[in-house]
Amino acid sequence: MQKIKDYVSANTDRFLAELFELLRFPSVSADPKFKEDVVKTAAFVAQKLEEAGADKVEVCETAGYPIVYGEKLIDPNLPTVLVYGHYDVQPADPLELWDTPPFEPTVRDGKIYARGAADDKGQFYMHVKAFEYMMREQELPCNIKFMIEGEEEVGSSNLGTFVKENKERLSADVIVISDTAMISLEQPSIETGLRGLSYVEVEVTGPNRDLHSGVYGGAVANPATILSKMIASLHDENNHIAIPGFYDDVVELSDAERKALNEAPFDVEEYKADLGVNEIWGEAGYSSIERAGTRPTLEVNGIWGGYIGEGAKTVLPSKAFAKISMRLVPNQNSARITELFQSHFEGIAPKSVKVKVTPHHGGEPVVTPTDSIAYKAAEKALHETFGKMPIPTRGGGSIPIVALFEKELGIKTVLLGFGLDSDNLHSPNEKYGIDNYLKGIETIPLFHKYFTELSK
Amino acid sequence: MQKIKDYVSANTDRFLAELFELLRFPSVSADPKFKEDVVKTAAFVAQKLEEAGADKVEVCETAGYPIVYGEKLIDPNLPTVLVYGHYDVQPADPLELWDTPPFEPTVRDGKIYARGAADDKGQFYMHVKAFEYMMREQELPCNIKFMIEGEEEVGSSNLGTFVKENKERLSADVIVISDTAMISLEQPSIETGLRGLSYVEVEVTGPNRDLHSGVYGGAVANPATILSKMIASLHDENNHIAIPGFYDDVVELSDAERKALNEAPFDVEEYKADLGVNEIWGEAGYSSIERAGTRPTLEVNGIWGGYIGEGAKTVLPSKAFAKISMRLVPNQNSARITELFQSHFEGIAPKSVKVKVTPHHGGEPVVTPTDSIAYKAAEKALHETFGKMPIPTRGGGSIPIVALFEKELGIKTVLLGFGLDSDNLHSPNEKYGIDNYLKGIETIPLFHKYFTELSK
């Protein structure tokens, strides 16, 4: 549609400037020292929604960080689209690995480098700008609601309560979320599944104090060694997860589904070259695409214990720790898996140490329908913008809100993501392509248009 | 000997005040940020040696931290004792586990709490004060030399060169070192063996950047998981070290030696209670005393990788690290063991990661003679001060200088240590008993006296 293309090219500089302003807020929800910045970010988002033309804009307080709400209801007989996104970001460390400061957005080869560029500031803000266009050009075809939260990166702990308490206000016909990736600008795709998550922190305690490794070494259990042995035992020689019952509820894909998935373009040599590894890794009997998208996983996200400073210290540490997360697939249950992990991990601990397992947060896996009006509207919109039919893929990430919405509001979601797997989400040098950003803004009004038409 | 007893009681307050002044210097040799303090400590030690009556006091520059030298030569026909000690200390972290600041010495129930209180400031300073007494009271029976270094806690990297270049200046009949422990004030003992050390740092690299554990998890090797598996494999199910050739050069103790060692008072229940562990740990077939003193060990001194900050981050780390030290026994060789470790560790690395092993520092194991004049003099002196015959023990710690001296100068060492295993060396709340300090000062002149007499 030429009109939106023209609007975008006429406003490109401003669209980028506003996004940069948003990216400069270090809205790291995991780290208390950024509390003020996170709150400021919510206020900024509210202001931008208002400027774009939203009514009843509100920064809704929660037990944690606020949720920004806004809406434009034009006709109760028209369908309603609820846009979800999050304004919080992952921690930026290790800072020394960033080529440019994480909160000073910088453009290189057409990419915006900044923490949150793709996850999710750059992606939810496309909806704000697309909404601005639809308002200013009288192109809004349906009712629209926005809910932008600030705790997605720490498990959306307070969103559940908010949703339960605001069912009326949040009622809609579909939820659209841009927080996922497509295969490439040449090959658009739509994620139709998301993995769930169980995140735990483990603490292994040996002696009640750090000890001299010469005086006590060899005679007292070293918690770092024991933790290593325990972690080592969590995968068997085929890299299956060795927690009894872990796979019990996993729904295996049909051969047809596996075939379809593996038809997505994937070059293992490129994959290895991009990551700088000599060999790929994973569960025996599955392809890389399946391992990363359709199989449950267990990953050590962090491990520490003893002396980790400069030089050498001959200490036998009192404690060792690890942060461990498990990605879940339909129809595993987050709480159940956390329980299984906890009892297994406590069970394998030798008597020479004490073990504590603290659940962090979780989320349920989901599969989004490909036969819905919303999916077809997304297909049509992407086809028109990219000139190619999008293909369905399975995403390895987790957006717990999707399952929550289905459960609490009975509303299905369409994952209209414009990122790329190579965007370095959660990593140093996170980036988002300027083309992805602008094409996203062009695509969104088409989605609303086709969703409204197909709903008739 | 009443005279020294009287001198000590008359000067107790000053002896403590001077030690406290010495303990207030944060002379942490492992951490560059304390560089200035370490250098200041050397100057303080030199000044105190001079005040005590030493000649030719010199702060000898090295490629690293300086070595403080001083001497009193009264007669070439009399024997010469060389006193070795170190003025540097271990890092104090984790700071939050200290009940009182590590560099603000505090007395509780007759113990001096401070980093370095026992290791080694409190112990080498006894020799400075005993020397002061012998000078002021005309009780110095032989020639005496002092060499106090500042890099013991980081492997005495520059001492070797210094010793080679100063053989004449350092010539002596015996070396006496107070940097070890005795069983208790009721049961004096003399360490007759020290373990050697190989210290390495390992780095395991997976992908070339931190990755989103949802997008890549399950499809790329996680270096923290791989490092855990590699560390886990370094001990077998009997807690033997599983590095081929590791035990090849180990000299097994005779049944008689094992019997003698195990006669030292040891209460496993007290041991467990003191450390707060439910079960002891160690190599099958050996007692705790043997494990901690006579067997080689491999300990993880530190491990880290991925996100170790507040909250949760779903990252698949690019790198994971560990600091690993091995304690060696006669007649293992530090360089050889480091080589064995390196080739084994690189050998067991799966192709999906890259491994780097960096040797830190090492030291050779030693056994000190029990049939020497020096040992007999020490026995006699301790017997007189403590009213009980000291028994020989094997220490688990390492003082590389002992082997170095034997090799370079051909001089044997006697380990006249007054600490206790419970002094929390290298741990938070390091302490040294005031009685140990004062009784040490009383004992040292007796050692010089008997050593001189027995040498005739």
Boltz contact constraints between the chains, C-beta under 6 A:
constraints:
  - contact:
      token1: [A, 30]
      token2: [B, 311]
      max_distance: 6.0
  - contact:
      token1: [A, 31]
      token2: [B, 310]
      max_distance: 6.0
  - contact:
      token1: [A, 91]
      token2: [B, 313]
      max_distance: 6.0
  - contact:
      token1: [A, 154]
      token2: [B, 311]
      max_distance: 6.0
  - contact:
      token1: [A, 199]
      token2: [B, 312]
      max_distance: 6.0
  - contact:
      token1: [A, 207]
      token2: [B, 275]
      max_distance: 6.0
  - contact:
      token1: [A, 207]
      token2: [B, 277]
      max_distance: 6.0
  - contact:
      token1: [A, 208]
      token2: [B, 276]
      max_distance: 6.0
  - contact:
      token1: [A, 209]
      token2: [B, 427]
      max_distance: 6.0
  - contact:
      token1: [A, 210]
      token2: [B, 427]
      max_distance: 6.0
  - contact:
      token1: [A, 211]
      token2: [B, 427]
      max_distance: 6.0
  - contact:
      token1: [A, 212]
      token2: [B, 425]
      max_distance: 6.0
  - contact:
      token1: [A, 212]
      token2: [B, 426]
      max_distance: 6.0
  - contact:
      token1: [A, 213]
      token2: [B, 299]
      max_distance: 6.0
  - contact:
      token1: [A, 213]
      token2: [B, 301]
      max_distance: 6.0
  - contact:
      token1: [A, 213]
      token2: [B, 325]
      max_distance: 6.0
  - contact:
      token1: [A, 214]
      token2: [B, 327]
      max_distance: 6.0
  - contact:
      token1: [A, 214]
      token2: [B, 396]
      max_distance: 6.0
  - contact:
      token1: [A, 214]
      token2: [B, 397]
      max_distance: 6.0
  - contact:
      token1: [A, 214]
      token2: [B, 398]
      max_distance: 6.0
  - contact:
      token1: [A, 215]
      token2: [B, 396]
      max_distance: 6.0
  - contact:
      token1: [A, 215]
      token2: [B, 397]
      max_distance: 6.0
  - contact:
      token1: [A, 215]
      token2: [B, 421]
      max_distance: 6.0
  - contact:
      token1: [A, 217]
      token2: [B, 297]
      max_distance: 6.0
  - contact:
      token1: [A, 217]
      token2: [B, 299]
      max_distance: 6.0
  - contact:
      token1: [A, 217]
      token2: [B, 327]
      max_distance: 6.0
  - contact:
      token1: [A, 218]
      token2: [B, 282]
      max_distance: 6.0
  - contact:
      token1: [A, 218]
      token2: [B, 291]
      max_distance: 6.0
  - contact:
      token1: [A, 218]
      token2: [B, 292]
      max_distance: 6.0
  - contact:
      token1: [A, 218]
      token2: [B, 295]
      max_distance: 6.0
  - contact:
      token1: [A, 218]
      token2: [B, 297]
      max_distance: 6.0
  - contact:
      token1: [A, 219]
      token2: [B, 282]
      max_distance: 6.0
  - contact:
      token1: [A, 219]
      token2: [B, 288]
      max_distance: 6.0
  - contact:
      token1: [A, 219]
      token2: [B, 291]
      max_distance: 6.0
  - contact:
      token1: [A, 219]
      token2: [B, 292]
      max_distance: 6.0
  - contact:
      token1: [A, 220]
      token2: [B, 281]
      max_distance: 6.0
  - contact:
      token1: [A, 221]
      token2: [B, 281]
      max_distance: 6.0
  - contact:
      token1: [A, 222]
      token2: [B, 299]
      max_distance: 6.0
  - contact:
      token1: [A, 222]
      token2: [B, 300]
      max_distance: 6.0
  - contact:
      token1: [A, 224]
      token2: [B, 300]
      max_distance: 6.0
  - contact:
      token1: [A, 224]
      token2: [B, 303]
      max_distance: 6.0
  - contact:
      token1: [A, 225]
      token2: [B, 300]
      max_distance: 6.0
  - contact:
      token1: [A, 228]
      token2: [B, 228]
      max_distance: 6.0
  - contact:
      token1: [A, 228]
      token2: [B, 231]
      max_distance: 6.0
  - contact:
      token1: [A, 228]
      token2: [B, 232]
      max_distance: 6.0
  - contact:
      token1: [A, 229]
      token2: [B, 232]
      max_distance: 6.0
  - contact:
      token1: [A, 231]
      token2: [B, 228]
      max_distance: 6.0
  - contact:
      token1: [A, 232]
      token2: [B, 228]
      max_distance: 6.0
  - contact:
      token1: [A, 232]
      token2: [B, 229]
      max_distance: 6.0
  - contact:
      token1: [A, 232]
      token2: [B, 232]
      max_distance: 6.0
  - contact:
      token1: [A, 275]
      token2: [B, 207]
      max_distance: 6.0
  - contact:
      token1: [A, 276]
      token2: [B, 208]
      max_distance: 6.0
  - contact:
      token1: [A, 277]
      token2: [B, 207]
      max_distance: 6.0
  - contact:
      token1: [A, 278]
      token2: [B, 351]
      max_distance: 6.0
  - contact:
      token1: [A, 279]
      token2: [B, 351]
      max_distance: 6.0
  - contact:
      token1: [A, 279]
      token2: [B, 352]
      max_distance: 6.0
  - contact:
      token1: [A, 281]
      token2: [B, 220]
      max_distance: 6.0
  - contact:
      token1: [A, 281]
      token2: [B, 221]
      max_distance: 6.0
  - contact:
      token1: [A, 281]
      token2: [B, 352]
      max_distance: 6.0
  - contact:
      token1: [A, 282]
      token2: [B, 218]
      max_distance: 6.0
  - contact:
      token1: [A, 282]
      token2: [B, 219]
      max_distance: 6.0
  - contact:
      token1: [A, 288]
      token2: [B, 219]
      max_distance: 6.0
  - contact:
      token1: [A, 291]
      token2: [B, 218]
      max_distance: 6.0
  - contact:
      token1: [A, 291]
      token2: [B, 219]
      max_distance: 6.0
  - contact:
      token1: [A, 292]
      token2: [B, 218]
      max_distance: 6.0
  - contact:
      token1: [A, 292]
      token2: [B, 219]
      max_distance: 6.0
  - contact:
      token1: [A, 295]
      token2: [B, 218]
      max_distance: 6.0
  - contact:
      token1: [A, 297]
      token2: [B, 217]
      max_distance: 6.0
  - contact:
      token1: [A, 297]
      token2: [B, 218]
      max_distance: 6.0
  - contact:
      token1: [A, 299]
      token2: [B, 213]
      max_distance: 6.0
  - contact:
      token1: [A, 299]
      token2: [B, 217]
      max_distance: 6.0
  - contact:
      token1: [A, 299]
      token2: [B, 222]
      max_distance: 6.0
  - contact:
      token1: [A, 299]
      token2: [B, 316]
      max_distance: 6.0
  - contact:
      token1: [A, 300]
      token2: [B, 222]
      max_distance: 6.0
  - contact:
      token1: [A, 300]
      token2: [B, 224]
      max_distance: 6.0
  - contact:
      token1: [A, 300]
      token2: [B, 225]
      max_distance: 6.0
  - contact:
      token1: [A, 301]
      token2: [B, 306]
      max_distance: 6.0
  - contact:
      token1: [A, 301]
      token2: [B, 307]
      max_distance: 6.0
  - contact:
      token1: [A, 301]
      token2: [B, 314]
      max_distance: 6.0
  - contact:
      token1: [A, 301]
      token2: [B, 315]
      max_distance: 6.0
  - contact:
      token1: [A, 302]
      token2: [B, 306]
      max_distance: 6.0
  - contact:
      token1: [A, 302]
      token2: [B, 307]
      max_distance: 6.0
  - contact:
      token1: [A, 302]
      token2: [B, 308]
      max_distance: 6.0
  - contact:
      token1: [A, 303]
      token2: [B, 224]
      max_distance: 6.0
  - contact:
      token1: [A, 303]
      token2: [B, 303]
      max_distance: 6.0
  - contact:
      token1: [A, 303]
      token2: [B, 305]
      max_distance: 6.0
  - contact:
      token1: [A, 304]
      token2: [B, 304]
      max_distance: 6.0
  - contact:
      token1: [A, 304]
      token2: [B, 308]
      max_distance: 6.0
  - contact:
      token1: [A, 305]
      token2: [B, 303]
      max_distance: 6.0
  - contact:
      token1: [A, 306]
      token2: [B, 301]
      max_distance: 6.0
  - contact:
      token1: [A, 306]
      token2: [B, 302]
      max_distance: 6.0
  - contact:
      token1: [A, 307]
      token2: [B, 301]
      max_distance: 6.0
  - contact:
      token1: [A, 307]
      token2: [B, 302]
      max_distance: 6.0
  - contact:
      token1: [A, 308]
      token2: [B, 302]
      max_distance: 6.0
  - contact:
      token1: [A, 308]
      token2: [B, 304]
      max_distance: 6.0
  - contact:
      token1: [A, 310]
      token2: [B, 31]
      max_distance: 6.0
  - contact:
      token1: [A, 311]
      token2: [B, 30]
      max_distance: 6.0
  - contact:
      token1: [A, 311]
      token2: [B, 154]
      max_distance: 6.0
  - contact:
      token1: [A, 312]
      token2: [B, 199]
      max_distance: 6.0
  - contact:
      token1: [A, 312]
      token2: [B, 360]
      max_distance: 6.0
  - contact:
      token1: [A, 313]
      token2: [B, 91]
      max_distance: 6.0
  - contact:
      token1: [A, 314]
      token2: [B, 301]
      max_distance: 6.0
  - contact:
      token1: [A, 314]
      token2: [B, 325]
      max_distance: 6.0
  - contact:
      token1: [A, 315]
      token2: [B, 301]
      max_distance: 6.0
  - contact:
      token1: [A, 315]
      token2: [B, 426]
      max_distance: 6.0
  - contact:
      token1: [A, 316]
      token2: [B, 299]
      max_distance: 6.0
  - contact:
      token1: [A, 325]
      token2: [B, 314]
      max_distance: 6.0
  - contact:
      token1: [A, 327]
      token2: [B, 214]
      max_distance: 6.0
  - contact:
      token1: [A, 327]
      token2: [B, 217]
      max_distance: 6.0
  - contact:
      token1: [A, 351]
      token2: [B, 278]
      max_distance: 6.0
  - contact:
      token1: [A, 351]
      token2: [B, 279]
      max_distance: 6.0
  - contact:
      token1: [A, 352]
      token2: [B, 279]
      max_distance: 6.0
  - contact:
      token1: [A, 352]
      token2: [B, 281]
      max_distance: 6.0
  - contact:
      token1: [A, 360]
      token2: [B, 312]
      max_distance: 6.0
  - contact:
      token1: [A, 396]
      token2: [B, 214]
      max_distance: 6.0
  - contact:
      token1: [A, 396]
      token2: [B, 215]
      max_distance: 6.0
  - contact:
      token1: [A, 397]
      token2: [B, 214]
      max_distance: 6.0
  - contact:
      token1: [A, 397]
      token2: [B, 215]
      max_distance: 6.0
  - contact:
      token1: [A, 398]
      token2: [B, 214]
      max_distance: 6.0
  - contact:
      token1: [A, 421]
      token2: [B, 215]
      max_distance: 6.0
  - contact:
      token1: [A, 425]
      token2: [B, 212]
      max_distance: 6.0
  - contact:
      token1: [A, 426]
      token2: [B, 212]
      max_distance: 6.0
  - contact:
      token1: [A, 426]
      token2: [B, 315]
      max_distance: 6.0
  - contact:
      token1: [A, 427]
      token2: [B, 209]
      max_distance: 6.0
  - contact:
      token1: [A, 427]
      token2: [B, 210]
      max_distance: 6.0
  - contact:
      token1: [A, 427]
      token2: [B, 211]
      max_distance: 6.0
